[in-house]
Amino acid sequence: MAFSSNSSGGGPMADINVTPLVDVMLVLLIIFMITAPLMSHKVKVELPQATLDSKPEILVPPVTVAVKSNGEIFWNDEKVNKDLLEARLAVMAQEVPQRQLDIRADNSTRYQIIADVVRSARVAGIRKVGFVSTPER
C-alpha cells in the first residue's frame, strides 16, 4: 500500500504504479531480441524477375482425364477402362511436343483412384500433369 507523506490528511496517493508496466515491457523486449534474428533469412537468393508480357499461346490442346467418384474414367469425355487409358497415355507420351494431361475429379472421389491415374501417367512418361479445380469464390 502507498502512504501519503504530506500532512493534509490520510487521502489516497494519486501516483501510478509503473512496476508492472516495466516488467511487461522488459519481457516483450527480451522476446523480440530473441526472435528478431530468427526472422532474417540466412541465405540470400536473388529471385528472377518475370518478363512475361502476355500469355503464351497453347499450340496443342491438353488432354482431359475425368475421374468420377465411382471410379469411372473418361478420356476427353469418352469413357475408357484402365487398360485403354494406359495405352492412350503411352501413345500420348510419344508425341512431340508432348501435350499436358489435365486431371479432373469429383469432390468425393477417393484419393487412391486419382493417385492410380497419376501413377499410370508417370509410368507412361507423361511429363506435364495438372489438376483442374473450381476457383475459390
N, C-alpha and C positions, 0 to 999 in steps of 0.2 A: 504494500500500500504506500501511496505517496502522501507525505505530510507537508503541510504548508509551513514555511519558516517565518512568514510575516505575522504580525500581531493583530491582524484585522479580524480575527475570529477563526473558527475551525472549518472554513469553507473548503470545498474540493479544489484541487490543483488543476489548472487548465492546460498543462503541458501534455504533449503527445508522446507516448512511449514508442520509440523507433527501434527498439532492440529486435522485435520480431521481424520488422521490415528489413533490417540489416541482415538478419540470419537468412531470410528467403533470398535476398539479393546475392549473398555470398554463395549459397547453394547453386543458384542459377548460373553465376559466373563460373563456378567450378565445372558444372555440366557443359557449358558452352566451350570452355577451354579444352575439355577432353574430346568433345565430339567435333569441333571445328577442323582439326587436322584429318579426321576420318572422311570428311566431306569432299576434300580435294582429291582429284584424280592423280595417281602416281605416274601413269604412263600418258604422255602427251601424244595424241594422234591427230594428224591433220586430215580431216574428213574431206572427201571430194565434193566439188560443187556441181549441182545439177545444171546441165546445159541443154536440156530437152525443151525446145520451144513449142513443139506441137506433138500430138500423139502419133506414134509410128503407125503406118498402115499395116493391117494384118494381111499378109499375102495369101495365106491359106487358112480357111476357117478351122476352128478347133473341133474335135470330135467330142460329143457329149455322151457320157455314160450315166444313165439314171438308175438308181437303186431304190426299189420300193421297200417298205417295211417288212413285207412278207418274203423278201429275198429275190424277187423278180428283177432281172437286169435288162435294161434297154440300151441299145446302141443307136444313137440318133433317132429315138422314138420307135425303134424296131426291136421287138422282144427277141432276146438271144439267150442261149444257155451258156454254162461256164466254158465248155469246150469251144464253142463258136466264138465267144469273147476272147479267149486266149489266142485263137487262130487269127482273128482280126487285129489283135494287138501286135502279134508277130509281123503281120503284113505292114501295119502302120509304122512299126519301128524301122522298117527298111526304107521308108520314103525319105527323099531328100528334097527340100528341107522337111524335117520331122514336125508334124503338127502337134499342137498341145492337146492333152486329154483333160477335159473338164468333167469332174465327178459331181453329180447332184444326188442328194439322198433325202428321204423323208426325215422329219424330226424324230420319229420313233424307231428308225432303223438301228438295229444293233451294230455296235462299232466293229464287231468281228466280221460282219459281211462287207463293210466298207474296207476294212483292212485287207481282206482277201482280194478285192478288186485292185487295190493299190499294189499289193504284192505281185499280182499277176502282171500288172503294167510294168513294174520294175524288173521282173524276171524276163519279160519280153524285150526290154531295152528302151522303154519309153523314158525320155529324159525330162519332159515337161508335164507334170501332173498338177492340176489345180482343183480347188474345191469351190463350188458355186453355192452361195447362200444369199438370203434376202438381206438388204441393208437395214441397219437399225433405224428406228423412227424416233 
